[in-house]
Amino acid sequence: MYSNLLILLLNGSVIAFLALGQAFVLLTGGIDLSTGATVGMTGVLCTVMMQLGLPWPLASLIGLAAGVLLGLFNGAIIHYVKIPPFIVTFSTYGVATSVPMIIAEAQSISVADERFSVIGNGTFLTVPMPVVLVTLAALAGYFVLQRTRLGAHIYAVGGNAEAAGLAGVNVALTRISVYAISGFCAGMGGLITASRLMVGYPSAGNGTELFFSIAAAVVGGVSLFGGVGSVLGAMLGALLIATISNGMTLLSVPSFWQPLVIGLIILLGVIIDTYRRRFSEVRRAVRVLRSQGDAKDRQIEQTPVTEDVRPKPAASHSSLESGSWKETDPEVRGG
């Protein structure tokens, strides 16, 4: 049982890294479509650096730096040029897909340093190293979102970017930071993939990785509209997606059925999230109206009731002489 769980976590480690980075982006109301291509780009860059004679730790840092730089570029273009995240990250997806193809000439590159395998095939106290790395990254992500100012700003920008800016939040820094985090997580996924296979594949990450990462975040409760979600939910979503994928493989379900199932899961998650948002908005509006009504009732109760003590107008001398005073004062008329 324990060994099967470790195998499941190991197989889902790349998806978990991508889901973690995607969760940060989705919390601000954005989306990163370049994460899958970044996996292949960072893996190929890392293996090329080792082919050139660099030690594997330095080559790994260069690969991670490439992923972070791509994320910084995405965030800067999205914020300053005011282009929708879908368009920007879809464009950089094409760039990140072509770069490793050009560098490797569409061929796989073998890893020159055997010690590089520790990232994908090593263990720490019987736990696979990718699982350890994902756990550490998830803990760091939880700390950032729950204990730092950046985390509070991420939720604020996702809730209402304009209001957050008026409240003093650095929207530019927040948006660029989340895309940089997504690039870093995708870079870690690229290192794990290359280390497990000991080969840099230019096409790595261009399969269902992006699809599964978005599905994991959505299933984990991260809203596509921003402002709602958690790291724990994203990790549980990644575990669920990995379980579904592994279960379909064990049941000998053809691989081309898996995107169909995951697509339906994403659609269901978005529908639930949409109606949840509408329900929360209606409930908030009812609460506001009810509070306003209670305030008016309290104001009416606290307002003192005063009697009309204004003196009645006396009959003028001219009206007494003309006899019209009988028309103006009913009490006198009745007498």
C-alpha positions as CSV (number, residue, x, y, z in Angstrom):
1,M,0.0,0.0,0.0
2,Y,2.8,2.4,1.0
3,S,4.8,1.6,-2.1
4,N,1.8,2.0,-4.4
5,L,1.1,5.4,-2.9
6,L,4.8,6.5,-3.4
7,I,4.6,5.3,-7.0
8,L,1.4,7.3,-7.5
9,L,2.9,10.4,-6.0
10,L,6.1,10.0,-8.1
11,N,4.1,9.7,-11.3
12,G,2.1,12.8,-10.4
13,S,5.0,14.9,-9.2
14,V,5.4,16.9,-12.5
15,I,1.6,17.5,-12.7
16,A,1.7,18.7,-9.0
17,F,4.5,21.1,-9.8
18,L,2.6,22.5,-12.8
19,A,-0.6,22.7,-10.8
20,L,1.1,24.6,-8.0
21,G,2.4,27.2,-10.4
22,Q,-0.9,27.4,-12.2
23,A,-2.7,27.9,-8.9
24,F,-0.7,31.1,-8.2
25,V,-1.6,32.4,-11.6
26,L,-5.3,31.5,-11.4
27,L,-5.6,33.2,-8.1
28,T,-4.9,36.5,-9.8
29,G,-7.5,35.8,-12.4
30,G,-4.9,34.9,-15.1
31,I,-3.9,31.7,-16.8
32,D,-0.5,30.3,-18.0
33,L,-0.7,28.1,-21.1
34,S,3.1,28.0,-21.6
35,T,3.9,25.7,-18.6
36,G,3.8,22.5,-20.6
37,A,6.2,23.8,-23.2
38,T,8.5,25.2,-20.5
39,V,9.0,21.7,-19.2
40,G,10.6,20.6,-22.5
41,M,12.6,23.9,-22.8
42,T,14.2,23.7,-19.4
43,G,15.0,20.0,-19.7
44,V,16.7,20.5,-23.0
45,L,18.6,23.6,-21.9
46,C,19.8,21.7,-18.8
47,T,21.1,18.7,-20.8
48,V,22.8,21.0,-23.4
49,M,24.6,22.9,-20.6
50,M,25.9,19.5,-19.2
51,Q,27.0,18.5,-22.7
52,L,29.0,21.7,-22.8
53,G,30.8,20.6,-19.6
54,L,29.0,22.5,-16.9
55,P,28.3,20.7,-13.6
56,W,24.8,19.4,-13.2
57,P,23.8,21.8,-10.3
58,L,24.8,24.9,-12.4
59,A,23.1,23.4,-15.5
60,S,20.0,22.9,-13.5
61,L,20.0,26.5,-12.2
62,I,20.3,27.7,-15.8
63,G,17.3,25.6,-16.8
64,L,15.3,27.0,-13.9
65,A,16.4,30.6,-14.7
66,A,15.1,30.1,-18.3
67,G,11.7,29.1,-16.9
68,V,11.6,32.1,-14.5
69,L,12.7,34.5,-17.2
70,L,9.8,33.3,-19.5
71,G,7.4,33.8,-16.6
72,L,8.7,37.3,-16.0
73,F,8.3,38.1,-19.6
74,N,4.7,36.8,-19.6
75,G,3.8,38.8,-16.5
76,A,5.4,42.0,-17.8
77,I,3.6,41.8,-21.2
78,I,0.3,41.0,-19.6
79,H,0.4,43.9,-17.2
80,Y,2.2,46.7,-19.1
81,V,0.9,46.0,-22.6
82,K,-2.5,45.1,-21.4
83,I,-2.8,41.9,-23.5
84,P,-5.1,39.1,-22.1
85,P,-3.1,36.3,-20.4
86,F,-4.6,33.7,-22.7
87,I,-3.0,35.4,-25.8
88,V,0.4,36.1,-24.2
89,T,0.9,32.7,-22.7
90,F,-0.4,31.0,-25.8
91,S,2.2,32.9,-27.9
92,T,5.1,32.1,-25.5
93,Y,3.9,28.5,-25.6
94,G,4.8,28.5,-29.3
95,V,8.2,30.1,-28.5
96,A,9.0,27.6,-25.7
97,T,8.0,24.8,-28.0
98,S,10.3,25.9,-30.8
99,V,13.4,26.8,-28.8
100,P,14.3,23.2,-27.7
101,M,13.5,22.0,-31.1
102,I,15.9,24.4,-32.6
103,I,18.6,23.8,-30.0
104,A,18.4,20.0,-30.2
105,E,17.5,19.9,-33.9
106,A,14.4,18.0,-32.9
107,Q,16.6,15.2,-31.5
108,S,16.8,13.9,-27.9
109,I,20.0,14.8,-26.0
110,S,21.5,12.3,-23.5
111,V,22.5,13.5,-20.1
112,A,26.3,13.7,-19.7
113,D,26.4,13.6,-15.9
114,E,25.0,10.5,-14.2
115,R,24.7,12.4,-10.9
116,F,21.9,14.4,-12.4
117,S,19.6,11.4,-11.9
118,V,19.4,12.2,-8.2
119,I,16.7,14.8,-8.9
120,G,14.3,12.3,-10.6
121,N,15.5,8.9,-9.4
122,G,17.0,9.6,-6.0
123,T,15.3,9.0,-2.6
124,F,15.3,10.6,0.8
125,L,14.4,8.3,3.6
126,T,12.8,5.9,1.1
127,V,10.7,8.8,-0.3
128,P,11.3,9.6,-4.0
129,M,13.2,12.9,-4.4
130,P,10.5,14.3,-6.8
131,V,7.9,13.8,-4.0
132,V,10.2,15.5,-1.5
133,L,10.7,18.4,-3.8
134,V,7.0,18.8,-4.5
135,T,6.3,18.7,-0.7
136,L,8.8,21.4,0.0
137,A,7.5,23.6,-2.8
138,A,3.9,23.1,-1.6
139,L,4.9,24.1,1.9
140,A,6.7,27.2,0.6
141,G,3.7,28.1,-1.5
142,Y,1.4,27.7,1.5
143,F,3.7,30.0,3.5
144,V,3.7,32.6,0.8
145,L,-0.1,32.7,0.4
146,Q,-1.0,32.5,4.1
147,R,1.9,34.3,5.9
148,T,3.3,37.0,3.6
149,R,2.2,40.3,2.2
150,L,2.6,38.9,-1.4
151,G,0.0,36.2,-0.6
152,A,-2.5,38.8,0.6
153,H,-1.9,40.9,-2.5
154,I,-2.4,37.8,-4.8
155,Y,-5.8,37.2,-3.3
156,A,-6.6,41.0,-3.5
157,V,-5.7,41.3,-7.2
158,G,-7.7,38.1,-8.0
159,G,-10.7,39.5,-6.2
160,N,-10.6,43.0,-7.7
161,A,-7.4,44.3,-9.3
162,E,-8.7,47.9,-9.7
163,A,-9.8,48.1,-6.0
164,A,-6.5,46.5,-4.9
165,G,-4.5,49.1,-6.8
166,L,-6.5,51.9,-5.2
167,A,-5.8,50.3,-1.8
168,G,-2.1,50.5,-2.4
169,V,-1.3,47.0,-3.7
170,N,1.5,46.9,-6.3
171,V,-0.5,45.1,-9.0
172,A,2.4,45.0,-11.4
173,L,4.8,43.3,-9.0
174,T,2.1,40.8,-7.9
175,R,1.2,39.7,-11.5
176,I,4.8,39.4,-12.6
177,S,5.7,37.5,-9.5
178,V,3.0,34.8,-10.0
179,Y,4.0,34.2,-13.5
180,A,7.6,33.9,-12.4
181,I,6.6,31.4,-9.8
182,S,4.7,29.4,-12.5
183,G,7.8,29.5,-14.7
184,F,9.9,28.2,-11.8
185,C,7.5,25.4,-11.1
186,A,7.4,24.4,-14.8
187,G,11.2,24.5,-14.8
188,M,11.2,22.0,-11.8
189,G,8.9,19.8,-13.8
190,G,11.3,19.9,-16.7
191,L,14.3,19.0,-14.5
192,I,12.4,16.0,-13.0
193,T,11.3,14.8,-16.4
194,A,14.8,15.0,-17.8
195,S,16.4,13.4,-14.7
196,R,14.0,10.5,-14.6
197,L,14.6,9.7,-18.3
198,M,18.2,10.9,-18.3
199,V,17.4,12.4,-21.7
200,G,16.4,15.8,-22.8
201,Y,13.3,15.6,-25.0
202,P,12.3,18.7,-27.0
203,S,8.7,17.5,-27.1
204,A,8.5,16.8,-23.3
205,G,5.6,18.5,-21.7
206,N,3.6,19.1,-24.9
207,G,1.2,16.2,-24.1
208,T,-1.5,16.4,-21.5
209,E,0.7,18.1,-18.8
210,L,-0.8,21.5,-19.3
211,F,-4.3,20.1,-19.5
212,F,-3.9,18.1,-16.4
213,S,-2.3,21.0,-14.4
214,I,-5.3,23.2,-15.1
215,A,-7.7,20.4,-14.3
216,A,-5.9,19.7,-11.0
217,A,-6.1,23.3,-9.9
218,V,-9.8,23.6,-10.8
219,V,-10.7,20.3,-9.2
220,G,-8.8,21.5,-6.1
221,G,-11.1,24.5,-5.7
222,V,-9.0,27.2,-7.4
223,S,-11.3,29.5,-9.2
224,L,-10.7,30.3,-12.8
225,F,-12.1,33.8,-12.0
226,G,-9.4,34.5,-9.4
227,G,-9.4,35.3,-5.7
228,V,-10.4,31.8,-4.4
229,G,-8.3,28.7,-3.8
230,S,-5.4,27.3,-1.8
231,V,-2.2,25.3,-2.3
232,L,-3.6,22.4,-0.4
233,G,-6.6,22.2,-2.8
234,A,-4.3,22.3,-5.8
235,M,-2.2,19.5,-4.4
236,L,-5.2,17.4,-3.6
237,G,-6.5,18.1,-7.1
238,A,-3.2,17.0,-8.6
239,L,-3.4,13.8,-6.6
240,L,-6.9,13.1,-7.8
241,I,-6.0,13.7,-11.4
242,A,-3.0,11.4,-11.1
243,T,-5.2,8.8,-9.5
244,I,-7.7,9.0,-12.3
245,S,-5.0,8.8,-15.0
246,N,-3.2,5.9,-13.3
247,G,-6.5,4.1,-12.7
248,M,-7.5,4.4,-16.4
249,T,-4.1,3.1,-17.3
250,L,-4.4,0.1,-15.0
251,L,-7.8,-0.6,-16.5
252,S,-6.3,-0.6,-20.0
253,V,-8.3,2.4,-21.1
254,P,-6.8,3.8,-24.3
255,S,-4.8,6.9,-23.6
256,F,-6.9,9.1,-26.0
257,W,-9.8,8.7,-23.6
258,Q,-8.0,10.4,-20.8
259,P,-8.2,14.0,-22.2
260,L,-11.9,13.4,-22.7
261,V,-12.5,12.5,-19.0
262,I,-10.2,15.3,-17.8
263,G,-12.0,17.8,-20.0
264,L,-15.4,16.8,-18.6
265,I,-13.9,17.2,-15.1
266,I,-12.7,20.7,-16.0
267,L,-16.1,21.6,-17.4
268,L,-17.9,20.3,-14.4
269,G,-15.5,22.2,-12.1
270,V,-16.1,25.5,-14.0
271,I,-19.8,25.1,-13.9
272,I,-19.8,24.4,-10.1
273,D,-17.5,27.4,-9.6
274,T,-19.7,29.7,-11.7
275,Y,-22.9,28.8,-9.8
276,R,-21.0,29.0,-6.5
277,R,-19.9,32.6,-7.4
278,R,-23.5,33.6,-8.4
279,F,-24.9,32.1,-5.2
280,S,-22.3,33.9,-3.1
281,E,-23.1,37.2,-4.8
282,V,-26.8,36.8,-4.3
283,R,-26.3,35.9,-0.6
284,R,-24.0,38.9,-0.2
285,A,-26.6,41.2,-1.8
286,V,-29.4,39.8,0.5
287,R,-27.2,40.3,3.5
288,V,-26.5,43.9,2.5
289,L,-30.2,44.6,1.9
290,R,-31.1,43.0,5.2
291,S,-28.6,45.0,7.1
292,Q,-29.8,48.2,5.5
293,G,-33.4,47.3,6.5
294,D,-32.4,46.6,10.1
295,A,-30.6,49.9,10.2
296,K,-33.7,51.8,9.0
297,D,-35.8,50.0,11.6
298,R,-33.5,50.9,14.4
299,Q,-33.4,54.5,13.2
300,I,-37.2,54.6,13.2
301,E,-37.4,53.1,16.7
302,Q,-34.8,55.6,18.1
303,T,-36.6,58.7,16.5
304,P,-38.8,60.4,19.3
305,V,-42.4,61.0,18.5
306,T,-43.3,64.7,19.0
307,E,-46.8,66.2,19.2
308,D,-47.9,69.1,17.1
309,V,-47.9,72.0,19.6
310,R,-48.2,74.7,17.0
311,P,-50.9,77.3,18.0
312,K,-54.0,77.4,15.9
313,P,-54.4,80.6,13.9
314,A,-56.7,83.2,15.6
315,A,-59.5,84.8,13.7
316,S,-58.5,88.1,12.4
317,H,-60.4,91.4,13.1
318,S,-61.5,91.7,9.5
319,S,-63.0,88.2,9.4
320,L,-65.0,89.0,12.6
321,E,-66.4,92.1,11.0
322,S,-67.3,90.4,7.7
323,G,-68.7,87.3,9.4
324,S,-66.4,84.9,7.5
325,W,-65.0,83.7,10.8
326,K,-67.7,81.1,10.9
327,E,-66.2,79.5,7.8
328,T,-62.7,79.4,9.2
329,D,-63.1,78.0,12.7
330,P,-65.4,74.9,13.0
331,E,-65.4,75.0,16.8
332,V,-66.7,78.5,16.8
333,R,-69.2,77.6,14.0
334,G,-70.5,74.7,16.1
335,G,-71.0,77.0,19.1
